[in-house]
C-alpha cells in the first residue's frame, strides 16, 4: 500500500489521522514540525503523498513547499493540505506548488481524508 507522511503539530490530531490510515493499510510516518518533515523527506523514504497542516510552529508552509519543489526527487510528490484556516490561504499559490486538495479539518473525519487520498492516488 501507499506510504504517507502526515505533517501535523497537534499530536492527538496526527495520531487520530495516522491510526485511520494504518487501519486502511497505509504505511504511515509522522512529522510534528517542518524541520522534522524536511528530514524525513530528504531521508529517501519515498513517500507516495504528503498530508500536511497549514499552520506549523517552525515555518511557513509556502516556503517549505517552494523549497521542496526545487528537489528533483520531491518536485512531483502529491500534497494535500488540511486546515481550519481557509481565510488565510492563497489557493492559487498553493495549487502552483502542487497542493492537490484542501481539506477543512472541522468538515471532514479521518475516514474521509483516507478516501480522498486514495482517490488522488488511484488506489481502491
C-alpha positions in Angstrom: 0.0 0.0 0.0 1.0 3.6 -0.3 3.3 5.4 2.1 2.1 8.7 3.5 3.8 11.4 5.5 1.5 13.3 7.9 2.7 16.7 9.0 0.7 18.0 11.9 1.9 19.7 15.1 -1.0 18.6 17.2 0.0 15.1 18.3 -3.6 14.0 19.2 -4.8 15.0 15.7 -1.8 13.5 14.0 -2.3 10.2 15.8 -6.0 10.1 15.1 -5.4 10.5 11.4 -2.4 8.2 11.4 -4.4 5.4 13.0 -7.1 5.6 10.3 -4.6 5.5 7.5 -2.9 2.5 9.2 -6.2 0.7 9.5 -6.7 1.2 5.8 -3.3 -0.4 5.0 -1.2 2.7 4.5 2.4 2.8 5.7 2.4 6.0 7.8 5.2 8.3 9.1 4.5 11.4 11.1 6.3 14.7 11.5 5.3 17.4 14.0 7.4 20.2 12.6 8.5 21.4 9.1 12.1 20.7 10.2 11.2 17.1 11.0 9.3 16.8 7.8 12.3 18.0 5.8 14.5 15.4 7.4 12.0 12.6 6.7 11.5 13.7 3.1 15.3 14.0 2.4 16.0 10.6 4.0 15.0 8.8 0.8 11.9 7.3 2.4 10.0 7.5 -0.9 6.6 8.8 0.2 3.7 8.5 -2.2 1.9 11.5 -0.8 2.1 14.2 2.0 -0.9 15.3 4.1 0.1 18.5 5.9 -1.4 21.0 8.2 -1.1 24.7 7.1 -0.1 26.4 10.3 3.0 24.8 11.8 5.2 26.1 14.6 8.5 26.4 12.9 8.0 27.9 9.5 5.9 28.9 6.5 4.3 26.1 4.5 4.6 28.1 1.3 8.3 28.4 1.8 8.6 24.7 2.7 6.7 23.7 -0.5 8.7 26.1 -2.6 11.9 24.5 -1.4 10.5 21.0 -1.7 9.7 21.6 -5.4 13.3 22.5 -6.2 14.4 19.0 -5.2 14.1 16.7 -8.3 13.1 13.8 -6.1 10.2 15.7 -4.5 9.1 18.0 -7.3 6.1 15.8 -8.2 5.2 14.5 -4.8 1.5 14.9 -4.3 0.5 17.2 -1.3 -2.9 17.6 0.3 -3.5 20.3 2.8 -5.6 20.0 5.9 -6.5 23.2 7.8 -9.2 25.1 9.6 -7.8 28.5 8.4 -9.3 28.8 4.9 -9.4 32.6 5.1 -5.6 32.7 5.4 -4.9 30.7 2.3 -3.6 31.8 -1.1 -5.2 29.0 -3.0 -3.6 29.9 -6.3 -0.1 29.9 -4.8 -0.8 26.6 -3.1 -2.1 25.0 -6.3 1.0 26.2 -8.2 3.1 24.5 -5.5 1.4 21.1 -6.2 -1.3 21.2 -3.5 -3.9 18.9 -5.0 -6.7 19.5 -2.5 -7.5 21.4 0.7 -9.4 19.6 3.4 -11.1 21.6 6.1 -10.5 19.7 9.3 -13.7 20.6 11.0 -15.7 19.4 7.9 -14.1 16.0 7.4 -13.4 13.0 9.5 -10.2 10.9 9.1 -12.1 8.3 7.1 -13.0 11.0 4.5 -9.3 12.1 4.5 -8.3 8.5 3.7 -11.0 8.3 0.9 -9.7 11.5 -0.7 -6.1 10.4 -0.5 -7.0 7.0 -2.1 -8.9 8.8 -4.8 -5.9 11.0 -5.6 -3.5 8.1 -5.6 -5.9 5.9 -7.6 -6.0 3.1 -5.1 -9.0 1.1 -4.1 
